[in-house]
C-alpha cells in the first residue's frame, strides 16, 4: 500500500456525524523518515467541537438504552475489522509515527485485546447491594454512563492509547469525542472511525476531530462533556486537570515518566542489560514508560554499561517503511533538538558517551551515557528518546532515594536474583507499576495501569478499573412501604 497516492474518504476531513469538512481547515501529514507530505487531515475548530458535542449528547441517550448484548456485538465486530485491516493500520503507524513493523503489529493486536475486553464489560454486574439500618429498605449502588467523554491522545502509540479509553467508554454506554494528535491522526483516529462505522456503531456516538491545543481546549472546556481522558505530557495534563477541577468534571490523566531500572549487585548482567536496552531504545525511547534512568550498583556498573553499549551498537537505525531496522526516526525536528540538547548538556556537565550521542536528520543513534549524576539533565528530565543514562548507587537505601527523588512515579524495574530483597525494595518505591526481573515498558489490557505523582492520578485503565473510570455511581434506595416521619 502506497499511502501517499491513495485517495481516502477521510482526506482533509473530520468524522462527526459522517465525514465532513472541518471549520479549522487542514494540516499536512508528514512522514518523519523522509519529511515528505503523505496527505492532509481536517483540523477541528471550536465550532466543530461544539457541533460534535450536540450530536453526541443526543445519540448517547439511545446508545445507552441499547441492550448490552447488542453493544457488545458492535464492539466485537469493530475488533474483527481492526484485525482484518491490520495492513492498513500498520503501514500508517509505520509511516506517520516512525514505528518499526514489529511495534506496529504488537500495538494492533494489543488494541484488539482492548476492544474485546471492553466488549465484555456491559455484561458484568453493574451494581452492589448494601444492607440498611432502616427496616424494609433496599440499598443499591449502580453505575451509569457519564454521557459524552472527551479522549485526547498522543502520537507515540496512537491506536492503543486511543482505544484503551474509547473502547470501554463506548461499551459502557457513553458517546466519545476523540481528539488524536494531528501527527498520528490517521492510524489513531480516521481508521478507528471507519472501523466502528462499518461495525454498525450508530451515527453520532463516536466523533474523531484531530487538532492541536485549541481543539483540545475547546473539548476540555465544553460544559456538556462530562469527562476528559488525557494521555500526554505532565505540563498539559496539569492544565487540563486544573480546568476539569474548576468545572467539577471527571478527569483521567496518564502523564509522563522518568522511569528507573535498578540493577542490584546480584543481578544477571546479561538479562539486566537486555532489559535495559529494550526499555531504553524501543520505539526510539518515545514511550512514557521508557527506562530513562539506569541505577546500577557500583560493583557492577562498569560491566552493565559495557554490555548495554555493546547491545546499542548492534542496533540498526533507519526508515522502517523501506528497510529492516531496530529503530526508526524521531517524530519531528523539535523532539530531536530537545533530546540532543539534553545529551550535550549532560556531556558538558561531565558525563561520558560510551556510544551514540549523534544523529543524522531525525535518526538518533541509541546512546549510553556513564558518569551521570542526579544533578545532570539526563537524570532529571523525561528523555523520550533513545538515551540510557547510567547512575551509580552504593546500597539499597541510596537506590530507593534516587528513584523517589523524581517527581514522576509511573513505573520502575528491579533486577536481582534475590526475589524477597527485590520485593522489599519495591514496597519503598513511589511508582504505580513495578516489574521485578523485567523492564519498565509493560502493558496488560486487564491489569489496572497508572502512575503516581507527576505521572498521573492513579490506576484507571484495565479490567474492572474501566467500569468505575468511565461511569458514575448512583445510590438507589427502595422502601417496601413509605416512611412516616415526625413532620
C-alpha positions as CSV (number, residue, x, y, z in Angstrom):
1,X,0.0,0.0,0.0
2,X,1.4,3.4,-1.0
3,X,-0.3,5.8,1.4
4,X,1.0,8.9,-0.5
5,X,-1.1,8.1,-3.6
6,X,-4.3,6.6,-2.2
7,X,-7.4,8.9,-2.1
8,X,-9.3,8.1,1.1
9,X,-12.8,9.1,2.3
10,X,-11.2,10.9,5.3
11,X,-8.8,13.0,3.2
12,X,-8.9,16.6,4.6
13,X,-12.0,15.8,6.7
14,X,-13.1,15.1,10.3
15,X,-15.6,12.4,11.4
16,X,-18.6,13.9,13.1
17,X,-22.0,12.6,12.1
18,X,-20.2,11.4,8.9
19,X,-17.1,12.6,7.0
20,X,-17.3,16.4,6.8
21,X,-15.1,19.4,6.0
22,X,-13.6,20.9,9.1
23,X,-14.1,24.6,10.1
24,X,-10.4,24.6,11.3
25,X,-9.0,23.8,7.8
26,X,-6.5,21.1,7.1
27,X,-3.0,20.1,8.1
28,X,-0.3,18.1,6.2
29,X,0.5,14.5,7.3
30,X,4.3,14.4,7.5
31,X,6.4,11.2,7.3
32,X,9.2,11.6,9.8
33,X,11.6,9.2,8.0
34,X,11.5,11.3,4.8
35,X,9.9,14.5,6.0
36,X,7.6,14.2,2.9
37,X,3.8,15.0,2.9
38,X,1.7,11.9,2.8
39,X,-1.7,13.7,2.6
40,X,-3.9,16.0,4.6
41,X,-6.3,15.8,7.6
42,X,-9.1,18.0,8.8
43,X,-8.4,20.2,11.9
44,X,-11.3,20.8,14.3
45,X,-12.2,24.3,15.3
46,X,-14.3,25.3,18.3
47,X,-17.4,25.2,16.2
48,X,-16.6,21.6,15.1
49,X,-16.3,20.6,18.8
50,X,-19.5,22.3,19.8
51,X,-21.4,20.6,16.9
52,X,-19.9,17.2,17.8
53,X,-20.9,17.5,21.4
54,X,-24.5,18.4,20.5
55,X,-24.8,15.4,18.2
56,X,-23.1,13.1,20.7
57,X,-25.3,14.2,23.5
58,X,-28.4,13.3,21.5
59,X,-27.0,10.0,20.2
60,X,-25.7,8.8,23.6
61,X,-29.1,8.5,25.1
62,X,-30.4,5.9,22.7
63,X,-27.0,4.2,22.6
64,X,-27.0,3.8,26.4
65,X,-30.5,2.2,26.2
66,X,-29.4,-0.3,23.6
67,X,-29.3,-3.9,25.2
68,X,-25.9,-4.8,26.4
69,X,-25.5,-7.8,24.1
70,X,-26.1,-5.6,21.0
71,X,-23.5,-3.0,22.2
72,X,-21.1,-5.9,22.8
73,X,-21.7,-7.3,19.3
74,X,-20.7,-4.0,17.7
75,X,-17.5,-3.9,19.8
76,X,-16.6,-7.4,18.8
77,X,-17.2,-6.6,15.1
78,X,-15.0,-3.5,15.4
79,X,-12.2,-5.7,16.8
80,X,-12.6,-8.1,13.9
81,X,-12.4,-5.3,11.4
82,X,-9.3,-3.8,13.0
83,X,-7.6,-7.2,12.7
84,X,-8.9,-7.6,9.2
85,X,-7.4,-4.2,8.2
86,X,-4.1,-4.8,10.0
87,X,-2.0,-4.0,7.0
88,X,-3.6,-0.5,6.6
89,X,-3.4,0.3,10.3
90,X,0.2,-0.9,10.4
91,X,1.5,1.0,7.4
92,X,0.1,4.2,8.7
93,X,1.6,3.5,12.1
94,X,5.0,3.0,10.5
95,X,4.9,6.0,8.2
96,X,3.2,8.5,10.5
97,X,4.9,7.6,13.8
98,X,8.2,6.0,12.7
99,X,7.2,2.7,14.2
100,X,9.1,-0.4,13.2
101,X,6.8,-3.1,11.8
102,X,7.1,-5.3,14.9
103,X,6.0,-2.5,17.1
104,X,3.1,-1.6,14.9
105,X,2.0,-5.3,14.8
106,X,2.2,-5.6,18.6
107,X,0.2,-2.4,19.0
108,X,-2.5,-3.6,16.7
109,X,-3.0,-6.9,18.4
110,X,-2.9,-5.3,21.9
111,X,-5.6,-2.9,20.6
112,X,-7.8,-5.8,19.5
113,X,-7.4,-7.3,23.0
114,X,-8.5,-3.9,24.5
115,X,-11.7,-3.9,22.4
116,X,-12.6,-7.5,23.2
117,X,-12.1,-6.8,26.9
118,X,-14.3,-3.8,26.6
119,X,-17.0,-5.8,24.8
120,X,-17.3,-8.0,27.9
121,X,-17.8,-5.0,30.3
122,X,-21.5,-4.4,29.6
123,X,-22.4,-8.0,30.7
124,X,-20.6,-7.7,34.1
125,X,-22.5,-6.9,37.3
126,X,-23.4,-3.2,37.2
127,X,-24.0,-2.5,40.9
128,X,-23.9,-3.6,44.5
129,X,-26.5,-4.4,47.2
130,X,-25.9,-2.8,50.6
131,X,-27.5,-3.6,53.9
132,X,-29.6,-0.8,55.6
133,X,-30.3,0.2,59.2
134,X,-33.8,1.1,58.1
135,X,-36.2,-1.9,58.3
136,X,-37.6,-2.7,54.8
137,X,-35.1,-0.6,52.9
138,X,-33.1,-2.0,50.0
139,X,-29.9,0.0,49.1
140,X,-28.5,-0.3,45.6
141,X,-25.4,1.3,44.2
142,X,-25.3,1.2,40.4
143,X,-23.0,2.5,37.7
144,X,-24.4,4.8,35.0
145,X,-22.8,6.2,31.8
146,X,-21.3,9.6,32.2
147,X,-22.6,10.9,28.9
148,X,-20.2,12.5,26.5
149,X,-16.5,11.7,27.1
150,X,-13.6,13.5,25.5
151,X,-10.5,11.4,24.8
152,X,-7.2,13.2,23.9
153,X,-4.4,11.0,22.8
154,X,-0.7,11.3,21.8
155,X,1.2,10.2,18.7
156,X,3.6,7.5,20.0
157,X,1.1,4.6,20.4
158,X,-1.8,6.3,18.7
159,X,-4.0,3.2,18.2
160,X,-3.6,1.6,21.6
161,X,-3.7,4.7,23.7
162,X,-6.9,5.8,21.9
163,X,-8.7,2.5,22.1
164,X,-7.9,1.9,25.8
165,X,-10.3,4.8,26.6
166,X,-12.6,4.8,23.5
167,X,-13.5,1.1,23.7
168,X,-14.6,0.9,27.4
169,X,-16.2,4.3,27.3
170,X,-18.3,3.2,24.3
171,X,-19.1,-0.2,25.7
172,X,-20.4,1.3,28.9
173,X,-22.9,3.4,27.1
174,X,-21.1,6.7,26.6
175,X,-20.6,8.8,23.5
176,X,-17.0,9.7,22.7
177,X,-15.2,12.6,21.0
178,X,-11.7,11.5,20.2
179,X,-9.1,14.2,19.5
180,X,-6.0,12.4,18.2
181,X,-2.7,14.2,17.8
182,X,-2.6,15.6,14.3
183,X,0.8,13.8,13.7
184,X,-0.9,10.4,14.0
185,X,-4.5,11.3,13.2
186,X,-4.9,8.5,10.5
187,X,-3.7,5.5,12.5
188,X,-5.0,6.8,15.7
189,X,-8.2,8.5,14.5
190,X,-9.6,8.2,11.0
191,X,-9.1,4.4,10.7
192,X,-10.7,3.9,14.1
193,X,-13.7,5.9,13.0
194,X,-14.0,3.8,9.8
195,X,-13.8,0.5,11.8
196,X,-16.6,1.5,14.2
197,X,-18.8,3.0,11.5
198,X,-18.5,-0.2,9.4
199,X,-19.1,-2.3,12.6
200,X,-22.5,-0.7,12.9
201,X,-22.0,1.9,15.7
202,X,-24.9,4.3,15.5
203,X,-24.2,7.7,13.8
204,X,-23.2,10.3,16.3
205,X,-21.9,8.1,19.1
206,X,-18.2,8.4,18.1
207,X,-16.6,11.5,16.7
208,X,-12.9,12.0,15.6
209,X,-11.7,15.5,15.5
210,X,-7.9,15.9,15.1
211,X,-6.2,19.1,16.1
212,X,-3.8,20.9,18.3
213,X,-4.1,22.8,21.6
214,X,-7.0,24.9,20.6
215,X,-9.1,21.9,19.6
216,X,-8.2,20.1,22.9
217,X,-9.0,23.3,24.9
218,X,-12.5,23.5,23.3
219,X,-13.2,19.9,24.2
220,X,-11.9,20.2,27.8
221,X,-13.9,23.4,28.5
222,X,-17.2,22.3,26.9
223,X,-19.8,22.2,29.6
224,X,-21.6,19.2,28.1
225,X,-18.5,17.0,28.1
226,X,-18.7,15.1,31.4
227,X,-15.2,13.6,31.4
228,X,-11.8,14.0,29.8
229,X,-9.3,11.1,29.4
230,X,-5.9,12.6,28.6
231,X,-2.7,10.9,27.8
232,X,0.3,13.2,27.2
233,X,2.8,15.5,28.9
234,X,2.6,16.4,32.6
235,X,2.6,20.1,31.8
236,X,-0.5,19.8,29.6
237,X,-2.1,17.3,32.0
238,X,-1.8,19.8,34.9
239,X,-3.6,22.5,32.9
240,X,-6.4,20.0,31.9
241,X,-6.7,18.8,35.5
242,X,-7.0,22.4,36.7
243,X,-9.7,23.2,34.2
244,X,-11.6,20.0,34.9
245,X,-11.4,20.6,38.7
246,X,-12.9,24.0,38.3
247,X,-15.7,22.7,36.1
248,X,-16.2,19.7,38.5
249,X,-15.6,17.4,35.6
250,X,-14.2,13.9,35.9
251,X,-10.7,13.5,34.5
252,X,-8.2,10.7,33.9
253,X,-4.6,11.8,33.5
254,X,-1.9,9.4,32.2
255,X,1.2,11.6,32.0
256,X,4.9,11.5,31.7
257,X,7.6,9.4,33.4
258,X,11.3,9.3,34.3
259,X,11.3,5.6,35.0
260,X,14.2,3.8,36.6
261,X,15.7,0.3,36.3
262,X,17.5,-0.7,39.5
263,X,20.3,-3.2,38.9
264,X,21.4,-4.8,42.2
265,X,24.8,-6.3,42.7
266,X,23.5,-9.9,42.4
267,X,21.6,-9.3,39.1
268,X,22.2,-11.4,36.0
269,X,24.1,-8.8,33.9
270,X,23.2,-10.3,30.5
271,X,19.5,-10.2,31.4
272,X,19.7,-6.8,33.1
273,X,21.4,-5.2,30.1
274,X,19.0,-6.8,27.7
275,X,16.1,-5.4,29.7
276,X,17.8,-2.0,29.9
277,X,18.3,-1.9,26.2
278,X,14.8,-2.8,25.4
279,X,13.3,-0.4,27.9
280,X,15.5,2.5,26.8
281,X,15.6,2.1,23.0
282,X,12.2,0.5,22.0
283,X,10.4,2.9,19.6
284,X,13.3,5.3,19.8
285,X,12.6,5.7,23.5
286,X,9.4,7.6,22.7
287,X,7.3,5.9,25.4
288,X,6.0,7.2,28.7
289,X,7.3,4.0,30.3
290,X,10.7,4.3,28.8
291,X,13.6,3.2,31.0
292,X,15.1,6.7,31.4
293,X,17.4,6.2,34.4
294,X,19.7,3.1,34.8
295,X,20.6,2.9,38.5
296,X,23.3,0.3,38.9
297,X,25.2,-0.9,42.0
298,X,28.8,0.4,41.9
299,X,30.3,-3.0,42.0
300,X,28.7,-4.0,38.6
301,X,28.2,-0.6,37.0
302,X,31.1,-0.8,34.5
303,X,30.1,-4.3,33.5
304,X,26.4,-3.3,33.0
305,X,27.3,-0.2,31.0
306,X,29.7,-2.1,28.7
307,X,27.1,-4.8,28.0
308,X,24.4,-2.1,27.4
309,X,26.7,-0.2,25.0
310,X,27.5,-3.4,23.1
311,X,23.8,-4.0,22.6
312,X,23.2,-0.4,21.5
313,X,26.0,-0.6,18.9
314,X,24.3,-3.6,17.2
315,X,21.0,-1.8,16.6
316,X,20.3,-0.5,13.1
317,X,18.6,2.9,12.7
318,X,16.8,3.9,9.5
319,X,13.5,4.1,7.6
320,X,11.2,1.4,8.9
321,X,9.0,1.6,5.8
322,X,11.7,0.7,3.4
323,X,14.5,-1.0,5.5
324,X,14.8,-3.7,8.2
325,X,15.7,-1.6,11.2
326,X,15.5,-1.8,15.0
327,X,14.9,2.0,15.5
328,X,13.1,4.4,13.2
329,X,13.1,8.2,13.2
330,X,12.2,10.6,16.0
331,X,8.8,12.1,15.5
332,X,9.9,15.6,14.5
333,X,12.8,18.1,14.5
334,X,11.7,19.8,17.7
335,X,11.9,16.5,19.5
336,X,15.3,15.6,18.0
337,X,16.7,19.0,19.0
338,X,15.4,18.6,22.6
339,X,16.9,15.2,23.0
340,X,20.3,16.2,21.6
341,X,20.3,19.3,23.8
342,X,19.8,17.1,26.9
343,X,22.6,14.8,25.8
344,X,25.0,17.6,25.0
345,X,24.3,19.4,28.3
346,X,24.9,16.2,30.2
347,X,28.2,15.6,28.5
348,X,29.3,19.2,29.2
349,X,28.5,18.6,32.9
350,X,31.0,15.7,33.0
351,X,29.2,12.5,31.8
352,X,30.7,10.3,29.0
353,X,29.1,8.8,26.0
354,X,30.1,5.1,25.5
355,X,28.2,5.1,22.2
356,X,25.8,7.2,20.3
357,X,25.1,10.9,21.1
358,X,24.9,11.6,17.3
359,X,22.1,11.8,14.8
360,X,21.5,12.2,11.0
361,X,18.3,14.2,10.3
362,X,15.7,12.6,12.6
363,X,17.6,9.3,13.0
364,X,19.2,9.3,16.5
365,X,21.7,6.7,17.4
366,X,21.0,4.7,20.6
367,X,23.1,6.4,23.3
368,X,24.6,5.1,26.5
369,X,25.9,7.8,29.0
370,X,28.0,7.0,32.0
371,X,29.1,9.1,35.0
372,X,25.6,10.6,35.1
373,X,24.9,12.2,38.5
374,X,21.5,13.3,39.9
375,X,22.2,17.0,39.2
376,X,22.6,16.4,35.4
377,X,19.9,17.0,32.8
378,X,19.7,13.4,31.6
379,X,18.9,12.2,35.1
380,X,16.4,14.9,35.9
381,X,14.3,15.3,32.7
382,X,12.0,12.9,31.0
383,X,14.0,11.9,28.0
384,X,11.5,10.4,25.5
385,X,14.4,9.5,23.2
386,X,16.9,6.6,22.7
387,X,19.2,7.6,25.6
388,X,20.3,5.4,28.5
389,X,22.0,7.4,31.4
390,X,23.8,5.2,33.9
391,X,24.0,6.4,37.5
392,X,25.8,4.5,40.3
393,X,24.5,3.8,43.8
394,X,26.1,2.0,46.8
395,X,23.3,0.4,48.8
396,X,19.6,-0.3,48.6
397,X,18.7,2.9,50.6
398,X,20.5,5.0,48.1
399,X,18.8,3.3,45.2
400,X,15.4,4.0,46.8
401,X,16.3,7.6,47.4
402,X,17.4,8.0,43.7
403,X,14.2,6.6,42.4
404,X,12.0,8.6,44.6
405,X,13.9,11.8,44.0
406,X,12.0,12.3,40.8
407,X,8.5,13.9,40.9
408,X,7.4,11.3,38.4
409,X,6.0,8.0,39.6
410,X,4.9,5.9,36.6
411,X,6.9,2.7,36.7
412,X,10.2,1.0,37.7
413,X,12.0,-2.2,37.3
414,X,14.3,-4.1,39.7
415,X,16.9,-6.8,38.8
416,X,18.1,-9.2,41.4
417,X,18.4,-13.0,42.0
418,X,17.1,-12.4,45.5
419,X,13.3,-12.1,45.0
420,X,12.5,-11.2,48.6
421,X,15.1,-8.5,48.6
422,X,13.6,-7.1,45.3
423,X,10.0,-7.3,46.7
424,X,11.0,-5.5,49.9
425,X,12.7,-2.8,47.7
426,X,9.6,-2.4,45.6
427,X,7.4,-1.6,48.6
428,X,9.5,1.6,49.2
429,X,9.2,3.0,45.6
430,X,6.7,5.7,44.8
431,X,5.7,4.3,41.4
432,X,2.4,3.0,40.2
433,X,3.9,-0.1,38.5
434,X,7.0,-2.1,39.3
435,X,8.4,-5.1,37.4
436,X,10.9,-7.4,39.0
437,X,13.4,-9.0,36.6
438,X,11.8,-7.3,33.7
439,X,11.9,-3.8,32.2
440,X,9.6,-0.8,32.5
441,X,7.7,-0.9,29.3
442,X,4.9,-3.3,30.2
443,X,1.2,-3.3,29.5
444,X,-1.5,-6.0,30.0
445,X,-5.0,-5.0,29.0
446,X,-6.8,-6.5,32.0
447,X,-4.5,-5.0,34.7
448,X,-5.0,-1.5,36.1
449,X,-2.5,0.9,34.6
450,X,-1.4,4.2,36.0
451,X,1.1,6.3,37.9
452,X,1.7,8.4,41.0
453,X,2.8,12.0,41.5
454,X,3.5,13.9,38.3
455,X,2.8,10.8,36.2
456,X,-1.0,11.0,36.7
457,X,-3.9,10.4,39.0
458,X,-3.8,6.7,39.7
459,X,-4.5,3.3,38.0
460,X,-7.6,3.5,35.8
461,X,-7.1,1.7,32.6
462,X,-7.5,-2.1,32.5
463,X,-10.1,-4.7,33.5
464,X,-12.5,-3.7,36.4
465,X,-10.9,-0.3,36.7
466,X,-12.5,0.7,33.5
467,X,-16.0,0.3,34.9
468,X,-15.6,2.8,37.6
469,X,-13.5,5.2,35.5
470,X,-15.9,5.6,32.6
471,X,-19.2,5.6,34.6
472,X,-20.7,7.4,37.6
473,X,-22.1,5.9,40.8
474,X,-25.8,6.3,41.8
475,X,-27.4,5.3,45.1
476,X,-30.9,4.0,44.8
477,X,-32.9,3.1,47.9
478,X,-36.3,1.4,47.9
479,X,-38.7,1.2,50.8
480,X,-41.4,-1.6,50.8
481,X,-43.8,0.9,52.4
482,X,-43.5,4.7,52.6
483,X,-41.8,6.0,55.7
484,X,-43.8,8.2,58.0
485,X,-41.6,10.9,59.6
486,X,-42.2,13.1,62.7
487,X,-43.2,16.0,60.5
